[in-house]
C-alpha cells in the first residue's frame, strides 16, 4: 500500500527486560498480538508506564480480523 514502516525499530528497556514493538509507522509503534499471553501483556503495560509519550497501537485478534477483512484482497501475500 506504499506505506513506509520499520520492523522492530527500537529496543526499549523496561523492568522485566527489553521490549521491541513490532513496527513503527510514522510516529506510532504497532504491536500485533493474535493471542495475548500474560508475559506480553506485562511488557506492554510496562512500556506504556515507562514511555508515556510514545504512541503504541495494540492490534489484538478482533482488530486484526477486521483489518484482514478490509485489506486482505488488496495486499499481495497477506499471511
C-alpha positions in Angstrom: 0.0 0.0 0.0 3.0 2.2 -0.5 3.4 2.9 3.2 6.9 3.0 4.7 7.4 1.2 8.0 10.2 -0.2 10.2 10.2 -3.7 11.6 11.2 -3.9 15.3 12.7 -0.4 15.0 13.9 0.2 18.6 14.7 -1.6 21.8 13.1 -0.2 25.0 14.3 -1.0 28.4 11.6 -2.0 30.8 11.7 -3.5 34.3 11.1 -7.1 33.0 13.8 -6.8 30.3 13.6 -5.5 26.8 10.6 -4.6 24.6 10.7 -4.4 20.8 7.4 -3.1 19.3 6.7 -5.0 16.1 6.5 -2.0 13.8 6.8 1.8 13.6 4.6 3.7 11.1 5.2 7.4 11.2 5.5 8.3 14.9 3.4 5.4 16.2 4.6 2.0 17.3 2.4 -1.0 16.4 2.1 -4.3 18.3 0.3 -7.2 16.7 -0.9 -9.9 19.1 -3.0 -12.8 17.8 -3.1 -14.3 21.2 -2.3 -12.2 24.3 -0.1 -14.1 26.8 0.4 -12.8 30.3 4.1 -12.0 29.7 3.3 -10.0 26.6 0.5 -8.1 28.5 3.0 -7.3 31.2 5.6 -5.9 28.7 3.0 -3.7 27.1 1.9 -2.3 30.4 5.5 -1.6 31.5 6.2 0.0 28.1 3.2 2.3 28.5 4.1 3.2 32.1 7.7 3.9 31.4 7.3 5.6 28.0 4.0 7.6 28.3 5.0 9.9 25.4 5.3 7.1 22.9 2.2 6.1 20.9 1.6 2.3 21.0 -1.3 0.8 19.0 -2.2 -2.7 20.0 -3.7 -4.8 17.3 -5.5 -7.7 19.0 -7.3 -10.6 17.4 -10.6 -8.8 16.8 -8.9 -5.8 15.3 -6.6 -8.0 13.2 -9.6 -9.8 11.8 -11.3 -6.5 10.9 -8.2 -5.3 9.1 -7.9 -8.6 7.3 -11.4 -8.4 6.0 -10.8 -4.9 4.7 -7.3 -5.3 3.2 -6.5 -8.9 2.5 -7.7 -8.8 -1.1 -5.6 -5.6 -1.7 -2.3 -6.8 -0.2 -0.3 -9.4 -2.0 1.0 -12.3 0.1 -1.2 -11.5 3.1 -0.4 -14.0 5.7 
